[in-house]
Amino acid sequence: MKHLKLFENFEIVEPVNYGEPLNNKELNFLQGYNIMCPEFIQKDDNYYYVFNHRCENIKDLPLTYINAVCKKYNIENYTINDDYTIDVTGDVYIKNVSLTKIPLVFNIVLGIFNCYGNKLTTLEGSPRSVDHFSCTSNKLTTLEGGPEYVGENFYCQTTN
């Protein structure tokens, strides 16, 4: 299986030309508009793999990536929107896993969004709207990119 490192500084460094051509939305996604953590995508003669999840066509990579990240971090009850943001009915816990960036772009989280104890330097990718939000114990210097609306609690202590 050939390993293709597609994301380096959030740009495609080795283009993949299998399947139908990508539209601008898909290309932007693969170039890192919504991909907030660089990962490896593997390819053999027939399939792509994202976190070892099989993907038959490059056009399916954005959805495969989102589903794989949700599975990796036990995010359930989510909907993928047309712009590749996700809505979650329930809680999102991506805490204490050494993230430097939030790996998805969240839209609405009806519950808790907890990214406590990582190495985040930005809140880009945070939900636009959330019930409870915690970004305590990260390396933040600004709250830019954070939620536009928090229903009840916003915790952000001991950053930087």
C-alpha positions in Angstrom: 0.0 0.0 0.0 1.4 3.4 -1.0 1.3 6.2 1.6 0.5 9.6 0.3 1.1 12.5 2.6 -1.5 14.9 1.3 -1.5 17.5 4.0 1.6 19.5 4.8 1.0 23.0 6.1 -2.6 22.4 5.0 -1.9 22.2 1.2 -1.9 19.2 -1.1 1.7 18.3 -1.7 1.1 15.3 -3.9 -2.1 15.5 -6.1 -4.2 12.4 -6.5 -6.1 12.1 -9.8 -8.2 9.0 -9.4 -12.0 9.0 -10.1 -14.0 12.1 -11.2 -12.4 15.5 -11.0 -12.9 17.4 -7.8 -15.1 20.4 -7.5 -13.9 23.5 -5.7 -15.7 22.6 -2.4 -14.0 19.2 -2.3 -10.6 20.6 -3.4 -10.8 23.3 -0.7 -11.7 20.6 1.9 -8.7 18.5 0.9 -6.4 21.5 0.9 -7.2 21.9 4.5 -10.1 24.4 4.7 -11.9 22.0 7.0 -9.1 19.6 7.8 -7.5 20.9 10.9 -5.0 18.2 11.6 -2.6 16.7 9.1 -3.0 12.9 8.7 -1.9 10.2 6.2 -4.1 9.0 3.5 -3.1 5.6 2.0 -3.9 4.3 -1.4 -3.5 0.9 -3.0 -4.5 -0.1 -6.6 -8.2 0.1 -5.9 -9.0 2.2 -2.8 -8.1 5.1 -0.6 -7.9 4.7 3.2 -8.3 7.4 5.8 -7.4 6.2 9.3 -7.7 2.7 7.7 -11.3 3.3 6.6 -11.7 2.3 2.9 -12.7 5.0 0.4 -13.2 4.0 -3.2 -13.1 7.4 -4.8 -11.3 10.7 -4.0 -14.6 12.5 -4.1 -15.6 10.5 -1.0 -12.5 11.5 1.0 -14.1 14.5 2.8 -17.0 12.4 4.1 -14.7 9.4 4.9 -12.4 11.8 6.8 -15.2 13.3 8.8 -16.7 9.9 9.7 -13.2 8.5 10.6 -12.5 11.4 12.9 -15.9 11.1 14.5 -15.3 7.4 15.1 -11.8 8.0 16.4 -13.1 10.5 19.0 -16.4 8.7 19.8 -18.5 11.5 18.4 -22.0 10.1 17.8 -25.4 11.5 16.6 -23.9 13.9 14.1 -25.0 15.3 10.8 -22.6 16.3 8.1 -23.7 19.6 6.5 -23.3 20.5 2.8 -20.3 22.7 3.7 -18.7 19.8 5.6 -19.3 21.3 9.0 -21.0 19.0 11.5 -23.9 19.3 13.9 -23.9 17.1 17.0 -26.9 16.2 19.2 -25.0 15.2 22.3 -21.6 15.8 23.8 -18.2 16.1 22.2 -15.1 15.2 24.3 -11.8 15.7 22.5 -9.9 16.3 25.7 -6.3 15.4 26.8 -5.4 14.0 23.3 -2.6 16.5 22.5 -4.4 18.2 19.7 -2.8 21.3 18.3 -5.9 22.1 16.2 -9.6 21.0 16.3 -9.8 18.2 13.7 -13.2 19.1 12.3 -15.3 22.2 11.8 -18.3 22.1 14.1 -21.5 24.1 13.5 -24.0 23.3 16.3 -23.4 21.1 19.3 -26.5 20.5 21.4 -24.6 19.5 24.5 -21.1 19.9 25.9 -18.0 20.7 23.7 -14.9 19.9 25.8 -11.4 20.3 24.3 -9.7 20.6 27.7 -6.1 19.7 28.2 -4.8 19.8 24.6 -2.2 22.0 22.9 -4.6 24.1 21.0 -3.3 27.5 19.8 -6.5 28.4 18.1 -10.2 27.7 18.5 -10.9 27.5 14.8 -13.2 24.6 14.2 -15.1 25.2 17.5 -18.9 25.0 17.3 -20.7 28.1 16.1 -23.4 27.4 18.7 -23.0 25.2 21.8 -24.7 24.7 25.2 -21.6 24.3 27.3 -18.0 25.0 26.1 -14.6 24.2 27.8 -11.2 25.0 26.3 -9.3 25.1 29.7 -5.6 24.1 29.8 -4.5 24.8 26.2 -2.0 27.2 24.6 -4.5 29.8 23.5 -3.5 33.5 23.1 -6.9 34.5 21.8 -10.5 33.4 21.8 -11.0 34.1 18.1 -12.6 31.2 16.3 -14.5 30.3 19.4 -18.3 29.9 19.6 -20.5 32.7 18.6 -23.2 31.5 21.0 -22.8 29.6 24.3 -26.1 28.7 26.0 -24.9 28.3 29.6 -21.2 27.9 30.5 -17.9 29.0 28.9 -14.8 27.7 30.7 -11.4 29.0 29.6 -8.7 29.0 32.3 -5.0 28.3 32.5 -4.3 28.8 28.8 -0.9 29.6 27.4 
